[in-house]
Amino acid sequence: MIERRVLTDATWRKSSYSATQNECVEVAITHDAIGVRDTKDRHGGTLIFDTTTWTTFLSHLTTRS
């Protein structure tokens, strides 16, 4: 299990396509983990994935497009 503290110093980013909207997700990427959170509720919770799981998820998305 990856602990949330691995994202303590991470830089959170949202898609440039969302411009000034706050109805999207933000992603933080570190060496050990990837965090995903809601821009409307940044303190409400964070999904944390290891790099292998995140890569698998992204590759699945690109094959479905």
C-alpha positions in Angstrom: 0.0 0.0 0.0 1.3 3.4 -1.0 1.0 6.1 1.7 -0.3 9.6 0.9 2.8 11.2 2.2 4.7 10.2 -1.0 2.7 13.0 -2.6 3.6 15.7 0.0 6.0 17.6 -2.2 4.3 16.7 -5.5 3.2 19.2 -8.1 -0.5 18.8 -9.0 -1.5 19.5 -12.5 -4.8 19.6 -14.4 -5.3 19.4 -18.1 -4.7 22.5 -20.1 -8.0 21.7 -21.9 -9.9 22.5 -18.7 -8.7 26.1 -18.7 -10.3 27.9 -15.8 -12.9 25.2 -15.0 -12.8 23.4 -11.7 -14.8 20.4 -12.7 -12.0 18.0 -13.5 -9.3 16.0 -11.8 -5.7 16.8 -11.0 -2.8 14.4 -11.3 0.5 14.4 -9.3 3.3 12.2 -10.5 6.3 11.2 -8.4 8.9 8.5 -8.7 6.9 6.1 -6.6 3.3 7.0 -7.1 0.6 8.8 -9.1 -2.1 10.7 -7.2 -5.5 11.7 -8.6 -7.9 14.1 -6.9 -11.0 16.2 -7.6 -10.3 19.9 -8.2 -13.6 20.9 -6.4 -12.6 19.0 -3.2 -8.8 18.8 -3.0 -8.9 17.7 0.6 -11.7 15.2 0.2 -9.5 12.3 -0.8 -6.8 11.2 -3.1 -6.6 8.0 -5.2 -3.0 6.8 -5.2 -1.6 4.3 -7.8 1.7 2.7 -8.2 3.4 3.4 -11.5 2.7 -0.1 -13.0 -1.0 0.2 -12.3 -1.2 3.7 -13.7 0.7 2.7 -16.9 -1.7 -0.2 -17.4 -4.7 2.1 -16.9 -3.4 4.6 -19.5 -2.6 2.0 -22.0 -6.1 0.6 -21.7 -7.6 4.0 -22.3 -5.5 4.6 -25.5 -6.5 1.2 -26.9 -10.2 2.0 -26.5 -10.1 5.4 -28.2 
